[in-house]
């Protein structure tokens, strides 16, 4: 369970931000915008894996992504230049055309600290 992070979103908090329970469950544009704003403060290597509704609270379950696409070619190239000299190069797959990397679930947590530096 330590591979997962949890966020509790009370329905009252959503409603205070003009998002109804139904709107959130249906993944409306307003709820997507709200989540995008919320995730600005969360490391970019995490993603929502599941959502539960429990006693007037949405529980968002976050886990580490297995695939990352770099928005910027320079960041991707810098990351590759750095990572190719580490032990992690054997634990990831690089797709140069898409500027994407795929990661094994068993990779060291230290890798995510390095990746974070290139994603932000």
Helices and strands as residue ranges (DSSP letters): E 4-10, H 11-16, H 21-25, H 29-38, G 39-41, E 46-54, E 57-64, E 67-69, H 73-83, G 87-91, E 92-95, E 100-103, H 109-119
